[in-house]
Protein backbone atom coordinates (compact mmCIF):
# COMPACT_ATOMS: atom_id res chain seq x y z
CA UNK A 1 0.00 0.00 0.00
CA UNK A 2 1.35 3.39 -1.00
CA UNK A 3 1.21 6.07 1.68
CA UNK A 4 1.32 9.64 0.40
CA UNK A 5 1.92 11.65 3.53
CA UNK A 6 3.85 14.33 1.65
CA UNK A 7 0.84 15.38 -0.38
CA UNK A 8 -1.38 15.38 2.70
CA UNK A 9 1.11 17.63 4.47
CA UNK A 10 1.24 20.01 1.51
CA UNK A 11 -2.57 20.12 1.33
CA UNK A 12 -2.76 20.92 5.06
CA UNK A 13 -0.20 23.71 4.70
CA UNK A 14 -2.10 25.15 1.74
CA UNK A 15 -5.34 25.02 3.74
CA UNK A 16 -3.63 26.80 6.65
CA UNK A 17 -2.25 29.45 4.30
CA UNK A 18 -5.69 29.99 2.72
CA UNK A 19 -7.24 30.38 6.17
CA UNK A 20 -4.60 32.93 7.23
CA UNK A 21 -5.01 34.82 3.97
CA UNK A 22 -8.76 34.99 4.57
CA UNK A 23 -8.15 36.41 8.04
CA UNK A 24 -6.07 39.31 6.72
CA UNK A 25 -8.13 39.99 3.60
CA UNK A 26 -9.69 43.45 3.46
CA UNK A 27 -9.02 46.53 5.55
CA UNK A 28 -7.63 46.33 9.05
CA UNK A 29 -6.95 48.79 11.83
CA UNK A 30 -3.56 47.52 12.92
CA UNK A 31 -2.13 49.06 16.09
CA UNK A 32 1.01 51.11 15.49
CA UNK A 33 3.05 48.83 17.76
CA UNK A 34 2.17 45.85 15.54
CA UNK A 35 3.23 47.73 12.40
CA UNK A 36 6.33 49.49 13.69
CA UNK A 37 7.87 46.54 15.48
CA UNK A 38 11.39 46.85 16.86
CA UNK A 39 12.53 44.51 14.05
CA UNK A 40 11.01 46.71 11.35
CA UNK A 41 12.23 50.00 12.84
CA UNK A 42 15.76 48.73 13.45
CA UNK A 43 16.08 47.46 9.88
CA UNK A 44 14.72 50.61 8.24
CA UNK A 45 16.03 53.35 10.53
CA UNK A 46 18.92 53.98 12.91
CA UNK A 47 16.60 53.47 15.89
CA UNK A 48 16.02 50.32 17.94
CA UNK A 49 12.26 50.88 18.19
CA UNK A 50 9.41 53.26 17.37
CA UNK A 51 9.58 55.01 20.76
CA UNK A 52 13.19 56.04 20.09
CA UNK A 53 12.21 57.22 16.63
CA UNK A 54 9.29 59.28 17.96
CA UNK A 55 11.44 60.73 20.76
CA UNK A 56 14.11 61.80 18.26
CA UNK A 57 11.55 63.49 16.01
CA UNK A 58 11.46 66.61 18.14
CA UNK A 59 7.71 66.34 18.58
CA UNK A 60 5.87 65.44 21.76
CA UNK A 61 3.98 62.28 20.79
CA UNK A 62 2.05 60.79 23.66
CA UNK A 63 -1.42 60.53 22.13
CA UNK A 64 -3.03 60.13 18.71
CA UNK A 65 -4.00 63.80 18.92
CA UNK A 66 -0.34 64.76 19.44
CA UNK A 67 0.61 62.76 16.37
CA UNK A 68 -2.26 64.16 14.30
CA UNK A 69 -1.19 67.73 15.09
CA UNK A 70 2.22 67.30 13.43
CA UNK A 71 2.28 68.94 9.99
CA UNK A 72 2.35 66.15 7.42
CA UNK A 73 5.12 67.79 5.38
CA UNK A 74 7.35 68.14 8.46
CA UNK A 75 6.75 64.51 9.45
CA UNK A 76 7.53 63.34 5.91
CA UNK A 77 10.76 65.36 6.03
CA UNK A 78 11.69 63.63 9.28
CA UNK A 79 10.93 60.18 7.84
CA UNK A 80 13.08 60.96 4.78
CA UNK A 81 15.93 62.07 7.05
CA UNK A 82 16.01 58.88 9.12
CA UNK A 83 15.10 56.21 6.55
CA UNK A 84 15.12 55.37 2.87
CA UNK A 85 11.37 55.96 2.64
CA UNK A 86 10.07 58.89 0.61
CA UNK A 87 7.39 59.69 3.19
CA UNK A 88 5.36 58.39 6.13
CA UNK A 89 2.82 56.62 3.91
CA UNK A 90 5.60 54.70 2.14
CA UNK A 91 6.96 53.61 5.53
CA UNK A 92 3.53 52.52 6.74
CA UNK A 93 2.89 50.67 3.49
CA UNK A 94 6.12 48.69 3.85
CA UNK A 95 5.32 48.04 7.53
CA UNK A 96 1.89 46.78 6.45
CA UNK A 97 3.51 44.38 4.00
CA UNK A 98 5.78 43.09 6.77
CA UNK A 99 2.77 42.69 9.09
CA UNK A 100 0.84 40.72 6.46
CA UNK A 101 3.83 38.53 5.64
CA UNK A 102 4.25 37.70 9.34
CA UNK A 103 0.52 36.93 9.70
CA UNK A 104 0.78 34.55 6.76
CA UNK A 105 3.60 32.73 8.53
CA UNK A 106 6.45 33.59 6.17
C-alpha positions in Angstrom: 0.0 0.0 0.0 1.4 3.4 -1.0 1.2 6.1 1.7 1.3 9.6 0.4 1.9 11.7 3.5 3.9 14.3 1.7 0.8 15.4 -0.4 -1.4 15.4 2.7 1.1 17.6 4.5 1.2 20.0 1.5 -2.6 20.1 1.3 -2.8 20.9 5.1 -0.2 23.7 4.7 -2.1 25.2 1.7 -5.3 25.0 3.7 -3.6 26.8 6.6 -2.3 29.5 4.3 -5.7 30.0 2.7 -7.2 30.4 6.2 -4.6 32.9 7.2 -5.0 34.8 4.0 -8.8 35.0 4.6 -8.2 36.4 8.0 -6.1 39.3 6.7 -8.1 40.0 3.6 -9.7 43.5 3.5 -9.0 46.5 5.5 -7.6 46.3 9.1 -6.9 48.8 11.8 -3.6 47.5 12.9 -2.1 49.1 16.1 1.0 51.1 15.5 3.1 48.8 17.8 2.2 45.9 15.5 3.2 47.7 12.4 6.3 49.5 13.7 7.9 46.5 15.5 11.4 46.8 16.9 12.5 44.5 14.1 11.0 46.7 11.4 12.2 50.0 12.8 15.8 48.7 13.5 16.1 47.5 9.9 14.7 50.6 8.2 16.0 53.4 10.5 18.9 54.0 12.9 16.6 53.5 15.9 16.0 50.3 17.9 12.3 50.9 18.2 9.4 53.3 17.4 9.6 55.0 20.8 13.2 56.0 20.1 12.2 57.2 16.6 9.3 59.3 18.0 11.4 60.7 20.8 14.1 61.8 18.3 11.5 63.5 16.0 11.5 66.6 18.1 7.7 66.3 18.6 5.9 65.4 21.8 4.0 62.3 20.8 2.0 60.8 23.7 -1.4 60.5 22.1 -3.0 60.1 18.7 -4.0 63.8 18.9 -0.3 64.8 19.4 0.6 62.8 16.4 -2.3 64.2 14.3 -1.2 67.7 15.1 2.2 67.3 13.4 2.3 68.9 10.0 2.4 66.2 7.4 5.1 67.8 5.4 7.3 68.1 8.5 6.8 64.5 9.5 7.5 63.3 5.9 10.8 65.4 6.0 11.7 63.6 9.3 10.9 60.2 7.8 13.1 61.0 4.8 15.9 62.1 7.0 16.0 58.9 9.1 15.1 56.2 6.6 15.1 55.4 2.9 11.4 56.0 2.6 10.1 58.9 0.6 7.4 59.7 3.2 5.4 58.4 6.1 2.8 56.6 3.9 5.6 54.7 2.1 7.0 53.6 5.5 3.5 52.5 6.7 2.9 50.7 3.5 6.1 48.7 3.9 5.3 48.0 7.5 1.9 46.8 6.5 3.5 44.4 4.0 5.8 43.1 6.8 2.8 42.7 9.1 0.8 40.7 6.5 3.8 38.5 5.6 4.2 37.7 9.3 0.5 36.9 9.7 0.8 34.5 6.8 3.6 32.7 8.5 6.5 33.6 6.2 
